[in-house]
Amino acid sequence: MKTTLPRPSAGVDAAAWERAHRDLVGMLRALIRIRSVNPPAPPDGDGELQAARAIAAHLAEAGLRPEIVEPYPGRGSVGARLRGDGTGGEPLLLLSHLDVVPAPEDGWTHDPFGGDVADGYVWGRGAVDMKGTAAMQLAVIRLLADEAREVGRDPAVDPVPGLTRDVLFAATADEEAGGHEGISWLVDHRPDWLQAAGALSECGGVSLDVAGRRLYPIQVAEKGFAVYRILVRGTSGHGSMPRPDNALVLAAEVVRRLAEPGPPRPTPVMERFLAVASNGLPPDVARLVRAIADPDARASDAALAALCTPMYARAARALLRDTISPDILHAGTKYNVIPAQAELTIDCRLLPDTDEPAMRAEVVRRLGDLAGACRVELTNAGPSVEAPVDTELYALLDSAIRDHDPDGIPVPGMPPFATDAKHMARLGVPTYGFSPLRLDPDERFLERFHGVDERVSLEALRWGLPVLYDVVRRFCS
Ligand SMILES: [Zn+2]
């Protein structure tokens, strides 16, 4: 069994780790300073291309021949390949995205695009989502390229000593807006960048302290989504004589009905997660953990309130049901004219066993007697995905975590939001969320995603780098 061999990372000397850590932090800070905001906005409309170029320069310096594509102006993605000797099968892909969500400066302790290092953290937009992971993946690529050069090989064309599979690296544009101008384009036009036995990307392998134990959810599934525009028809009139069929009044009732959370419905991924999480806990705490999946929403919510911070409780609630969030409402033109139409946009997130027609049927059911006044139009949708856990790659993710944190408990999980994994599913490539970080118990990691004061701890990055290195070396050897 490969997993019982000594850790490959133990063969790398301390000076090389120090250099790799310095490289990682330097690259991360440089990437944060590039405002690769999505949607692109002047004066940095080509931030993703700038980030792709910065990474390409770094890879070229390591001796590789990176490639950049720009299928739409400014929307750059970068890819590179490290070679194995070809005897081990399909490659492993290290996948990241270059874009970040906007960061209004209000409330930040440090400039969101400054890349400051302070108090043991690298600060800035993208530190966790997901420039930190991209920088960690690049540091692993760099270590492997250096190992080729040390024995006189050219990492652009020669195999890295000991590697039997190729290692692919791809950092893409547009993930934060659905990936259409990034990974989706690559799937259609450059599948050679992505075709692999498996891919590692964001949202997993990050420690989560639950009831005094350190869990490491590894993302194996993600929810799907469906966005609907609902046109609510009413009757116009003079604002001096109110009407009950004012479209805005009807829309308010539509919003109320849709916003009501449905009952919890645990999926196999969540059931497995809760079983692992409750295993070995004191009986009363284990009972509470299992009660999270109670089909009675009140029992589930009470368990979450007892166990979790409000942020994690909200995430858990979202993972236990198909969710509907009414997010845009437009109606009316003048203060004294009763609007005849209102337009509502809702964001629905679907569990792995719910498809779009089922979601639509649920939306219509919730509208009830108002369904006749509403027209429901689908504007965007993406399916849920699930990667198998009985693969060699998943087993290696699990064992690498245990090797580096003997008290850590890896567990298959699912984030509440979507990633580029759904596009990889079109190529049949199982994609796991694995950006290993060991955090302090009080670190509120989930709040950093798209949040104020996004930051990642230097020590967590230092811990994660050899974990990722071991996974790559073992899977590709
Ligand atoms: Zn992300």
Boltz pocket constraint, residues with backbone or C-beta under 6 A from the ligand:
constraints:
  - pocket:
      binder: B
      contacts: [[A, 97], [A, 128], [A, 129], [A, 130], [A, 175], [A, 202]]
      max_distance: 6.0
